[in-house]
Amino acid sequence: MKPSTREWIKKAEADYQLALILSRRRKMTFHDQGCFLCQQSAEKYLKARLEEANIMSPKTHDLKKLLNLLLPVEPLWAAMLPALAGLTDYAVEFRYPGHEATARQMKEAIKAAKAVRKEARLALGLKV
């Protein structure tokens, strides 16, 4: 595995693990930040897979766009498209006043990030 791929994975995993920690909090909740971290984790795992496949990764937070770049090498990942569509909005939506994530949105974000993580790690030969 390329060192640059490992760097993407390290960042992606840190975002994912922190999102899990935030999702378990009961008193002071951080749904906005958790949703953002789930989007970031998915984005970085997709970019790790792109890196390993020698596919240029554009500077974008659009998970559907990144997934579409990967479909020639990972055609079965098309099944993740619906989950990623909603997750893409979390790159910006909850970072500013006017919108707040719900516990349900956080749960769905964790589920989507977990699916991307699992597929990316399997494709890269890593433990899930």
LOMIVEX-661520 format. One line per 4 residues: their letters; for each residue x, y, z of N, C-alpha, C. Coordinates in Angstrom, 2 decimals, always signed. Atoms other than C-alpha are relative to their C-alpha. Layout:
<recs>
A) X/Y/Z/X/Y/Z/X/Y/Z; ...
</recs>
This chain:
<recs>
MKPS) +0.84/-1.18/+0.00/+0.00/+0.00/+0.00/+0.89/+1.25/+0.00; -0.76/-1.24/+0.10/+1.22/+3.48/-0.84/-0.01/+0.75/+1.34; -0.01/-0.83/-1.22/+2.30/+5.74/+2.04/-1.09/+1.07/-0.03; +1.03/-1.04/+0.10/-0.08/+8.42/+0.77/-1.39/-0.57/+0.28
TREW) +1.28/+0.66/-0.30/-2.97/+5.94/+0.94/-0.14/-0.19/+1.51; +0.01/+0.19/-1.45/-2.03/+5.15/+4.53/-0.32/+1.30/+0.74; +0.29/-1.30/-0.62/-2.14/+8.86/+5.37/-1.50/+0.31/-0.08; +1.45/-0.21/+0.15/-5.70/+9.13/+3.98/-0.76/-0.87/+0.99
IKKA) +0.67/+0.94/-0.89/-6.70/+6.07/+5.99/+0.12/+0.45/+1.45; -0.21/-0.47/-1.37/-5.21/+7.44/+9.20/-0.95/+1.16/+0.34; +0.89/-1.14/-0.22/-7.17/+10.68/+8.84/-1.47/-0.45/+0.00; +1.37/+0.49/+0.09/-10.36/+8.86/+7.82/-0.40/-0.75/+1.26
EADY) +0.30/+0.79/-1.19/-10.16/+6.50/+10.77/-0.14/+0.89/+1.23; +0.10/-0.92/-1.13/-9.58/+9.33/+13.24/-1.36/+0.71/-0.01; +1.31/-0.65/+0.10/-12.69/+11.13/+11.95/-1.11/-0.97/+0.39; +1.02/+1.01/-0.29/-14.73/+7.92/+12.15/-0.07/-0.32/+1.49
QLAL) -0.03/+0.36/-1.41/-13.62/+7.01/+15.66/-0.52/+1.15/+0.88; +0.50/-1.13/-0.77/-14.30/+10.52/+16.97/-1.51/+0.16/-0.17; +1.45/-0.04/+0.23/-17.77/+10.47/+15.37/-0.70/-1.03/+0.88; +0.58/+1.03/-0.87/-18.46/+7.22/+17.24/-0.03/+0.45/+1.45
ILSR) -0.06/-0.50/-1.38/-17.35/+8.76/+20.52/-1.10/+1.04/+0.22; +1.01/-1.04/-0.14/-19.60/+11.77/+19.96/-1.42/-0.57/-0.05; +1.33/+0.59/+0.12/-22.54/+9.56/+19.01/-0.45/-0.70/+1.28; +0.33/+0.71/-1.24/-22.40/+7.82/+22.40/-0.29/+0.93/+1.17
RRKM) +0.25/-0.97/-1.08/-22.70/+10.99/+24.45/-1.49/+0.16/+0.22; +1.42/-0.11/-0.33/-26.02/+11.35/+26.26/-0.38/+1.38/+0.53; +0.34/-1.29/-0.61/-25.86/+14.63/+28.18/+0.22/+1.13/-1.01; -0.29/-1.07/+0.94/-24.15/+17.21/+26.02/+0.28/-0.65/-1.36
TFHD) -0.12/+0.67/+1.30/-24.68/+16.08/+22.44/+0.71/+0.88/-1.02; -0.75/-0.66/+1.05/-22.60/+16.97/+19.41/-0.40/-0.59/-1.36; +0.50/+0.60/+1.25/-24.78/+15.82/+16.51/+0.55/+0.72/-1.23; -0.53/-0.75/+1.14/-23.63/+18.62/+14.19/+1.42/-0.46/-0.34
QGCF) -1.39/+0.37/+0.20/-19.99/+17.76/+14.65/+0.14/-1.46/-0.40; -0.04/+1.42/+0.34/-20.64/+14.03/+14.48/-0.37/-0.24/-1.46; +0.40/+0.13/+1.41/-22.44/+14.33/+11.14/+1.11/+0.49/-0.91; -1.11/-0.53/+0.79/-19.61/+16.47/+9.80/+1.15/-1.01/-0.05
LCQQ) -1.10/+0.96/-0.04/-17.01/+13.93/+10.94/-0.30/-1.26/-0.80; +0.38/+1.17/+0.82/-18.95/+11.08/+9.30/+0.21/+0.30/-1.48; -0.21/-0.38/+1.39/-18.93/+12.96/+6.00/+1.50/+0.03/-0.30; -1.45/-0.10/+0.21/-15.22/+13.67/+6.40/+0.66/-1.37/-0.06
SAEK) -0.55/+1.35/+0.01/-14.43/+10.04/+7.19/-0.29/-0.69/-1.32; +0.37/+0.63/+1.27/-16.33/+8.79/+4.16/+0.79/+0.61/-1.16; -0.75/-0.68/+1.05/-14.68/+11.38/+1.94/+1.45/-0.47/-0.03; -1.41/+0.39/-0.07/-11.20/+10.43/+3.13/+0.20/-1.47/-0.34
YLKA) -0.11/+1.41/+0.40/-11.83/+6.69/+2.77/-0.15/-0.14/-1.51; +0.15/+0.05/+1.46/-13.04/+7.25/-0.80/+1.28/+0.52/-0.68; -1.24/-0.55/+0.57/-9.96/+9.37/-1.51/+1.18/-0.95/+0.20; -1.04/+1.01/-0.19/-7.74/+6.66/-0.03/-0.08/-1.07/-1.08
RLEE) +0.17/+1.03/+1.05/-9.22/+4.13/-2.45/+0.38/+0.55/-1.37; -0.41/-0.65/+1.26/-8.79/+6.59/-5.33/+1.52/+0.06/-0.09; -1.46/-0.10/-0.03/-5.17/+7.13/-4.32/+0.64/-1.34/-0.32; -0.59/+1.33/+0.21/-4.44/+3.42/-4.22/-0.23/-0.49/-1.43
ANIM) +0.31/+0.40/+1.37/-6.07/+2.97/-7.65/+0.63/+0.92/-1.04; -0.65/-0.97/+0.90/-3.97/+5.80/-9.12/-0.99/+0.84/-0.79; +1.01/-0.87/+0.61/-7.07/+7.87/-9.87/+0.11/+1.35/+0.69; -0.14/-1.36/-0.54/-6.66/+11.61/-9.44/-1.25/+0.38/+0.80
SPKT) +1.10/-0.39/-0.88/-8.79/+12.83/-6.55/-0.21/+1.50/-0.09; +0.25/-1.44/+0.07/-10.45/+16.19/-7.14/-0.20/+0.60/+1.39; +0.26/-0.69/-1.27/-10.70/+18.77/-4.37/-1.50/+0.27/+0.06; +1.45/-0.09/-0.12/-14.34/+18.21/-3.56/-0.46/-0.71/+1.26
HDLK) +0.64/+0.69/-1.11/-16.60/+17.23/-0.69/-1.18/-0.84/-0.50; +1.13/+0.71/+0.62/-19.11/+15.67/-3.10/+0.29/-1.49/-0.05; -0.27/+1.44/-0.11/-19.17/+12.00/-2.14/-0.50/-0.77/-1.21; +0.50/+0.67/+1.21/-21.25/+11.01/-5.16/+1.01/+0.14/-1.13
KLLN) -1.00/-0.23/+1.04/-18.66/+12.53/-7.45/+1.22/-0.91/+0.21; -1.13/+0.87/-0.31/-15.87/+10.65/-5.68/-0.34/-1.46/-0.27; +0.43/+1.38/+0.22/-17.83/+7.41/-5.77/-0.08/-0.32/-1.49; +0.09/+0.24/+1.45/-18.52/+7.78/-9.48/+1.37/-0.20/-0.63
LLLP) -1.36/+0.21/+0.50/-14.77/+8.03/-10.08/+0.50/-1.41/+0.32; -0.44/+1.33/-0.43/-14.34/+4.73/-8.23/-0.76/-1.16/-0.64; +0.84/+1.08/+0.51/-17.10/+2.76/-9.93/+0.66/-0.88/-1.07; -0.67/+0.91/+0.95/-14.88/+1.49/-12.79/+0.86/-1.07/+0.68
VEPL) -0.82/+0.99/-0.71/-12.66/-0.25/-10.21/-0.75/-0.70/+1.13; +0.82/+0.57/-1.08/-15.31/-0.90/-7.54/-1.48/+0.09/-0.40; +1.37/-0.15/+0.49/-18.61/-1.39/-9.44/-1.08/-0.32/+1.03; +1.00/+0.36/-1.01/-20.42/-2.96/-6.48/-0.25/+1.12/+1.01
WAAM) +0.17/-1.13/-0.92/-19.96/+0.26/-4.52/-1.15/+0.90/-0.40; +1.15/-0.79/+0.44/-22.82/+1.74/-6.53/-1.15/-0.11/+1.01; +1.05/+0.19/-1.01/-25.06/+0.35/-3.77/+0.08/+1.04/+1.12; -0.16/-1.00/-1.05/-23.67/+3.03/-1.44/-0.48/+1.39/-0.43
LPAL) +0.36/-1.32/+0.53/-24.85/+5.89/-3.65/-1.11/+0.70/+0.78; +1.05/-0.71/-0.76/-28.13/+6.63/-1.79/+0.47/+0.51/+1.36; -0.48/-0.41/-1.32/-26.41/+6.76/+1.60/+0.96/+1.18/-0.11; -0.98/-1.07/+0.17/-23.65/+9.01/+0.29/-0.64/+1.31/-0.43
AGLT) +0.69/-1.22/+0.47/-26.10/+11.43/-1.31/-0.36/+0.90/+1.18; +0.37/-0.79/-1.17/-27.38/+12.55/+2.09/+1.21/+0.43/+0.81; -1.19/-0.29/-0.80/-23.99/+12.44/+3.75/+0.79/+1.18/-0.56; -0.74/-1.09/+0.63/-22.47/+14.88/+1.26/-0.37/+1.36/+0.58
DYAV) +0.46/-1.29/-0.51/-24.58/+17.75/+2.61/+0.60/+0.35/+1.36; -0.51/-0.24/-1.34/-23.05/+17.33/+6.06/+1.40/+0.62/+0.00; -1.30/-0.66/+0.08/-19.73/+18.73/+4.83/-0.12/+1.46/+0.37; +0.19/-1.42/-0.25/-21.23/+22.19/+5.22/-1.24/+0.29/+0.84
EFRY) +1.32/-0.32/-0.54/-24.86/+22.07/+6.38/-0.04/+0.36/+1.48; +0.11/-0.20/-1.45/-24.35/+21.88/+10.14/+1.16/+0.78/+0.60; -1.16/-0.72/-0.51/-21.18/+23.91/+10.42/-0.28/+1.46/+0.31; +0.34/-1.41/-0.17/-22.97/+27.25/+10.50/-1.37/+0.13/+0.64
PGHE) +1.30/-0.21/-0.64/-25.93/+28.75/+12.37/-1.16/-0.18/-0.99; +1.20/+0.14/+0.81/-29.42/+28.02/+11.11/-0.43/-1.44/-0.21; +0.33/+1.42/+0.16/-29.28/+24.23/+10.95/+0.63/-0.80/+1.14; -0.52/+0.89/-1.04/-28.89/+21.60/+13.64/-0.33/-1.44/-0.34
ATAR) +0.21/+1.42/+0.27/-28.47/+17.87/+13.21/-0.80/-0.63/+1.13; +0.78/+0.74/-0.98/-30.85/+15.52/+14.96/+0.72/-1.30/+0.36; -0.56/+1.29/-0.39/-30.04/+12.29/+16.75/-0.20/-1.02/-1.13; +0.28/+0.92/+1.11/-31.65/+10.43/+13.83/+0.98/+0.23/-1.15
QMKE) -0.95/-0.29/+1.07/-29.45/+12.21/+11.29/+1.39/-0.51/+0.37; -1.29/+0.49/-0.48/-26.41/+11.36/+13.39/+0.08/-1.52/-0.15; +0.03/+1.46/+0.12/-27.43/+7.71/+13.48/+0.15/-0.44/-1.45; -0.10/+0.33/+1.43/-27.87/+7.61/+9.70/+1.39/+0.33/-0.54
AIKA) -1.35/-0.37/+0.44/-24.55/+9.40/+9.19/+1.02/-1.05/+0.43; -0.89/+1.05/-0.49/-22.76/+6.82/+11.34/-0.15/-1.25/-0.85; +0.27/+1.18/+0.81/-24.40/+4.03/+9.36/+0.65/+0.13/-1.38; -0.59/-0.22/+1.33/-23.30/+5.53/+6.02/+1.52/-0.01/+0.06
AKAV) -1.45/-0.03/-0.15/-19.76/+6.23/+7.23/+0.56/-1.40/+0.26; -0.42/+1.36/-0.31/-19.52/+2.70/+8.59/+0.03/-0.87/-1.26; +0.06/+0.77/+1.24/-20.53/+1.24/+5.21/+1.19/+0.34/-0.91; -1.13/-0.42/+0.83/-17.91/+3.28/+3.35/+1.30/-0.53/+0.60
RKEA) -1.20/+0.48/-0.70/-15.29/+2.41/+5.95/+0.22/-1.49/-0.25; -0.11/+1.44/+0.17/-16.02/-1.30/+5.68/+0.46/-0.35/-1.42; -0.35/+0.33/+1.39/-15.86/-1.42/+1.88/+1.41/+0.46/-0.34; -1.34/-0.52/+0.30/-12.75/+0.75/+1.67/+1.08/-0.85/+0.66
RLAL) -1.00/+0.80/-0.70/-10.88/-1.23/+4.29/+0.14/-1.39/-0.59; -0.06/+1.31/+0.66/-11.80/-4.53/+2.65/+0.76/+0.09/-1.32; -0.66/-0.17/+1.30/-10.70/-3.26/-0.75/+1.49/+0.25/+0.14; -1.41/-0.32/-0.22/-7.41/-2.07/+0.72/+0.73/-1.09/+0.81
GLKV) -0.61/+1.12/-0.71/-6.77/-5.36/+2.55/+0.24/+0.28/+1.48; -0.13/-0.34/-1.42/-7.25/-3.91/+6.05/-1.11/-0.65/+0.82; +1.02/+0.55/-0.90/-9.12/-5.28/+9.05/-1.17/+0.98/+0.10; +1.19/-0.82/-0.16/-12.67/-4.05/+9.39/-0.27/+0.08/+1.47
</recs>
